[in-house]
Amino acid sequence: MQNQTTSIGWIGIGQMGVPMVSRLLDNGITVGIYNRSPDKTQTLEAKGATSYPSIAALLQHHDVIFLMVSDYAAVLDILDGDTQKLLPGKTIINMSTIAPSENLAVKQLVEAAGGRFAEAPVSGSVAPATNGTLLILFGGEADILEPLQQVFSYLGKKTFHFGGVGKGSGAKLVLNSLLGIFGEAYSEAMLMARRFEIDTDAIIEAVGGSAMDSPMFQTKKSLWAEERFPAAFMLKHASKDLNLACAEMAAAGCTLPALETVAQSYREAVAGGFGEDDVSGVYQKLNK
């Protein structure tokens, strides 16, 4: 491939940002970083990243900037009036999970300021981010994607180009809605087995040997067995994504009962104090 991108800016060094940037550095990509909490950048600086004191400083040195932040409000906070003045000629790639309608609004903002915009949310949590086996869910123009293919190959095992902006984030909400629904379903099944006083190891083996097995079940089964839920993907983030999906479907005039019911269950789990636990920790709310 020609015209590969070898230098990028990265804003947002959180649970996913650290392993993703680490992989890029390990594979020879030059990365400039900015994070609102500077203490989180030290690990990446030690690996060769350049840390900038401000978004403006980062933009002065990089033409392609990736965002990996918590929500739409954080994206808008980054792309404020001062930042917009520096966007002509820049390309913004949003890897944060926000709604399709929100990404379309950001696209309009960036393009009005003279920049270009695409979305590339990922499917996968910390372990796939560390191993470079994420799925990249791209929405945007092909000529933005093409020079980034090598960068994405270091982050994920496959890049899907779903179409224009809004399609990648739509795919992310489809996948995370399934994640939430499966988390609820498996949690209810495990709780049902316990109410029947069925041996936990036996029911886990039975589910694992049935048509209802899945990679998710295999990954999470020890959490349900031990009733301990250290977070790979926090429940509060899953709840946010389910809420986004519900809002987008409501705006489209579409009623999806399973999605809406599970979204409510996750909201209750967050309100119950389980938001920092793993997505599978919705079990704890059900078991109260």
N, C-alpha and C positions, 0 to 999 in steps of 0.2 A: 504493500500500500504506500502511496506517496503522500507527502505533506502531513506526516504524522505530528501530532502535538506532543512535545516533550517537556513543556514547562507550563504549569498551571498555578492559579491561586485557589486557596481553599478556605472557606469561612464556615466555622462550626466544628469544634473539636470535642465531640461528646463520645458516648459509648460506641457509636459506629464510626465516627470520624477518625479516631485514633488508629484502629486496625486497618482502615481503608487507606489512609495516608501512608501508614507504615509500608503497606504493600507497594504503593507507588514509588516510594523512596528506595525500597529494596530492589526495584526493577529499573532504576535509573531515571525516573521522572523527577525533574526539578519541581519542588513544591514550595510555594510561599503560603504561610498560614496566618490566620487572624482568628482570635477567639476573645469573647468578652471577658472571660476569666483567664488571664495570662498564665496562671500556674498550671493549667492543663496542657500547655504547649511544650513543656520542658522535655518530655519523653521524645517528642518528634524533633525538637531542635537537636537533641543528642544524636539523632539518626541522620541529620543533615538538612532538615527543613529550615527555611528562613522565616522567622516570626516577625510580623510587622506590628507596629504600635497602634495602627488605625486602619480602617477599611480604605481610606484615601491613599495611604502609603502602599497598600497591597495593589490597588488598582493602577498605580503609577508604574508598577513593575511587571504586571501580568495582564495579558489580553483575554485569557480564558479563565473564568472564575466559577468554581463549583460552590454551591450552597448546600450545607447539610445541617439544618437547624430544626427546631422543634415544631413550628407551626407557621401558619400564614402571617400572624402578627409579627413573628420574628423575621420573616422574609421582608415584610414591608418596612420594618425597623431598619434593616440593612440597606434597603433600596430607598432611602429617604431623599429629600431634596438635594442635600449636599452630594450624596453618591450619584444621583442622576446626572449631575453636571459632568461627571467623569466617565459616563457610559458610552459616549460616541466611540465606535470602533471596537467595543468590548463585547464578548459573548458570555452570557450568564447561563450556567447549567444548574437547574434546581434539582437536587437529589432528595430534598426534603419531601415528606409525605403531606401534601395538601390536596384539596379537592380540585377536580378538573376545572370548575368554574373559577377557582382562585388562581390556578396557573394561567388560565387565559387572561385574567385581569393583570397578572404580573407581566405576561408577554406584551400586552398593550402598553403598559407603563415603560418597560425597557425599550421597546421599539420607538415609542414616542420620544425617548431621550437619546435616540441614535444608536442603540445597541441591538444585539440579537439575543434570542432567548430560546431555550429548549428545556425539557424536563427529562429526568432520568432517575426516578425513584427505584429502589431496589427491593427485591424479595429475599429475605434471609435475615438472620440476626447476627450476633457477635461471632459465633464460631465460623459460619460461612464467610463473614467479612475478613476474619483472620486468615482463612484458608484460600481466599480468592474464589469462592464457589457461589457467590451471589448470582441472582438473575437481575440483569439490567433491563428496565422497562422504559424504553425511550419513546418520547413524543416530540417531534420537531422535524425540521427540514433535514433531508439526507445529506446536504453539503455541510451541515454542522456536525452530524454524526460521523461522517467518513474519517476525518482526521483524528477523531477521538477513539476509534476502534481499538487501537493498541492500549490506550489508557484503560478502557473498559475491560479489555482482556486480562489485565492484571487484577481487576477487582472482581470479575465474575466469570462463570463458566459459559454464559450465553447472554448475548444482547438481543432483545426483541425490539424491532422497530414497528410500533403499532400504527403509526401515522402521525398526524399533526399534534400540536400541543393540546393536552386534554385527554388524549388516548392513552398515554403512558400512565398518567395518574389515575385514570379510570381503571386500567388493568391492575394497578396497585390496590385500589379499593376492592376490586373483585377478589383478589387473592387474600387480602387481609380480612375481608368479610368471611371467606371460607375458613380462615384460621380461627376467627372468633367463634364461628358456628361449630367447628369441630372441637374447639376447646371446651365449649359448653356441653356438647353432646358426649364427649368422652368423660368429662367430669360428672355428668349426670349418670352415665353408665357405671362408673366406678363407685359412685355413692349408692346406686341401686344394688350393686353386688354386695356392698358392705351391709346394707339393710337386710339382704337375704342371708347374711352371715356366710357368704361364699369366701373361700380362701383367696386372698389377694393375688398371690403368685399364680394360682390356678386360673383365675379369670383373666389375668394379664396374658398368660400363655394361650388361653382360648381365643381372646380377641386377636392376638398376634398371629394365630394360625388360621384366622377366618378371612372372609372377604372384606371385613371391616377394618383390617389392619391398614396402616399407612405409615409413611416416614415420620409424620408428626407423632403418631402414637409411640413409635419405637424411640423417638427422641425424648418424649415426655413421660414415659411409663414409670420410670423410677421416681419421678416427682409425686405422681399420684400414689404410688406404693408406699412411699415414706411420709406422705402428707407434709412435705417441705418443698417450697417453691422459690428457690433462688432465681433471679430474673435473667433470662436470655433476651426476652422481649417483654418489657414491662406491661402489665395489665392496663395501666393508665393510658399508654400509647395505643394499645389495641382498642380501648374504649373510644379514644379520640377518632380513630379511623372508622370505627363502626358508626359513630355519630355523623361523620362526614358523609359516609355512604348513604345513611338514612336521609340526610338533608338533600343530597343530590337526587336521590330517587323521588323524594317528595316533590322537588322542583320539576321533575320530569313527569309527574302524575302517575308514578308507579308505586304500587303497594307490595311489599315483600314481607310477609308475616314472620318468617323465621329470622330474617335480619333485624326487624324491629324488636322482636321479643328478646333476642340475644343482646342487642344493643342496650336495652333496658336492664338486663341482668348484669351487664358489665358496668353500667353506671352505678348500680346499687353496690357492686363489689368495690368500686373506687370509693364511694361514699362510706363504705364499711371499713375502710382503712387498708385495703389490699392492693392499692394502685401500684406500689413499688415492687410487688411480687411478680412472678412470671405470669404470662397470659393464661397458663393452665391453672393459676391460683384462683380462678373464679370458683373452683371446687370449694374453697373455704367459705365463700359466701353461701353457697348451696347447703353446706354442712352445718350452718349455724342453727 
